[in-house]
């Protein structure tokens, strides 16, 4: 039997994981996946010290609490986590501490850190960049202004919710009352099913990586169907090929297309 090696590479958000998982689901046990750069490690210490650091382990984070669903409690205990493990269902059944919440809100400032985003490391050492509450507030307001996001919009989510691009799909509904439809990731490899899902959910706006937009165009999806309700399209992550953009524009003549890709 001949062995075939397939190398999958690309920039952040280019669809590497989606393609890999599609191949695994298609070929099952006939394919083996070897991940490279599958997690981040500290770079400001010796090689021996870096070998001991596992960023996939809860102890890699500076926290004394871990919240898990009841179904995963026993598995979480096997991780040798040094802090306290709480069950989400038990917390939801409890009563909120109104005084503590009021104190937290009173002390909150717009420059407080919201999250840390790590650069991909494809052009150097991965770096953690702190995003403040104010930064996200400005971005969400500006994005909504450019794209014309309103309460009636239905956002089509492409990015995993723990990935930076998903902040639009999380916070725009909270700010403007819009709706987010979380599109199953396997549909992005089947444009006909993807468009059917979007039409069923009434998706009116998307903020996708360029790779997610190029697949339907490359497979000739517009010859059979199109997202009927889609009117607002933002793309980023890499350079948009002119031929691909033209196909989308011809298929959706009433839609607005906005390029968000650029130096960061």
Phi, psi and omega in degrees: 000133178279139178260131180248128177258129179242119177263126180243117182220168179156173180286175179301131178076014184276355176102017182300311182293318180300314180295318180299313182293327177294319178296319179296316180293331182280318187255350174057232184288354180277359182228143176239140183247128175245114183273138174241135181058048183275354176202165182262143175233155177297143181248356183262033178214175183290164179300319180298320179291322180296326180295335181273345184271124179240106183282356174274351182265141180305331180293350177288346182253144182277079182210151179255359184232143171228130179251125181227159172287154184303324183295339183251009184297312182298322179293322180296326181292337179282352183279356181058040178289132185282345182265196181267137180254122181249149180263126186301317182299323179292322180295322181292334179278345182279177180260144180285151177267093186300320182293319180293319178296319180296321179294319178297318180293323181293328182269353183291140177231152185292341178268004176297143178298142178252313177200169177244129177250132178264131173297156188293333182085003182290341180240017181160201181284131177303137182232135177275124181246123181280129175253127181271163177305317183297321180299315180293320179301315180296316182297313182297318179296315181292319180298315180296323179293317180291316185274346181072039181287133181222177184302326185282351184286148172242116183271135177264107184281129176249318187281147172303148186291348176262013180251147189304323184295342182282354180300330178296315184287340179272312190267334177299316176298322179294326182277319189244357179082012178287177181243144174246127174259117181276106185281127177304131188297332181292341180290338182289349175261003179223083188306323180298315177291325178299310180296323179298318179295315181297320179293323180294323180272351180070038182296125182250342184214141177222149171233091190245162170288157180300324182299324180292333179274334183283330182300309178301321180294318182292330182268005177070031185296330184287351176288339183249324185201181179197158175291104190293331185259354187289124181230351184224116185232119174245136181229149182201182177101325179195178181289132178277120177297135182301322181295322179291314179300320181297321178298317178295320181295322178291324181284330181233072185296339181265358184274155175256131181245129184232126178270121179249007180277137179180180181293140179230000000 
